[in-house]
Amino acid sequence: HVQLVESGGGLVKPGGSLRLSCAASGFTLSDYDMTWIRQAPGKGLEWVSKITSSGGAKYYSDSVRGRFTISRDTAKNSLYLEMNTLRVDDTAVYYCARNGGTFDPWGQGTLVTVSS
Amino acid sequence: EIVLTQSPGTLSLSPGERATLSCRASQSVSNSYLAWYQQKPGQAPRLLIYLASSRATDIPDRFSGSGSGTDFTLTISRLEPEDFAVYYCQQYGSSITFGGGTKVEIK
């Protein structure tokens, strides 16, 4: 059964840092491009970052470039998102998703709240 | 960047009725790389349609997609109670963008 499970969300102050994790099961994460997508409360979906199957290329949205870093651990079959210099407008549910152009499956999401 | 505009913002219908959702792109979506997702409250989105008209695994045939170029449509032939949700289109022909969503609510 293919599954993604995120963790690591929580409440953090503006300027703080957080590391999100996404554990994959039922498939080998390094065989696929993987992506982080976020959704602010009551809002739509926003693509955040992507890592290619080879791990050789990483892409970021303009809104997070220079602050967020995507990575993975093939031994742990896990994807990560290191988030630094967090801002109030980074508040959102963060989803990891397997990326084949379309996104399928998605994890259940983890909530990041940036507030003083 | 390709901007996707979904309409209407909200669709109020009764179970058994037909739902027609629109997704319009600011420029042509190459190779009809257009997908549709369903999202229920508190849940992650679920892939329904890819390549504009191909149903994803285990998606009921009451869901159908059509269109090409800049105009795409998701049709739900007969609404079931579990179909009331928010629907998003997404293009993957040029980078990645999502539409703003259409909420299908019970009338």
Interface residues (C-beta under 8 A of the other chain):
Chain A: T35 G44 L45 E46 W47 Y95 G101 T102 F103 D104 P105 W106 G107 Q108 G109
Chain B: Y33 A35 Y37 Q43 A44 P45 R46 L47 Y50 A56 Y88 Q90 Y92 I96 T97 F98 G99 G100 G101
